[in-house]
Amino acid sequence: MPRAKKKERSMDLYEHIASLTTVEECCRFFDDLCAITELRAMEQRFDVAKMLHAGKVYTAILQETGASSATVSRVNRALNYGTGALGEVMDRVAEARAAAHPEENDN
């Protein structure tokens, strides 16, 4: 059986993702679209990315997430040499949370 032709990136998918308006709607969308193993893998990689972005060391990340060292390394490469979108989005959400809850930032 011939291999399937490599498909172009589906911009339609990303347009639909960008149209999601709430966290709850996003959860429902991805629950319908993805297998639980796919969601857990993305969630684990995102947890790794947040921890790396926060400056945690590999050993702590490995213990806390259960991710493999290859996954941690791959995510680290994406954070340091990727498009920059992952770090930008994490910074944006952190800023929005800080603005929404300024009392938590008063020490």
C-alpha positions, 0 to 999 in steps of 0.5 A: 500500500502506498504511503499517504502523501505528506499533507500541508499544515491545516491552517483551517485547524489553527483558525478554529483553535484561535476562535475558541473563547473560553478555557472550558470551550477549549477543553471540550474542543480538544476532548472531542478532537484528540485521544486522551493519550495525545492530550496527556502528552501535550499537557506533559510537554507543556508542564515541562515547558513551564518548568524550564521557563521558570528555571527549574533544573532537569532532575526536578522536572523529570521527577515532577512530570515523569517525562523522559529526558528526551522529552525534556531535552526536546522541549528545552530545544523548542524553548531556546531555538524554536519560534519563540511562541511558547515563551511569549504565550507563557509570559502573556498568560503570566502577565494577565494573571498578575494583572487580574490578581495584583494582591497576590504580587504584594509582598 
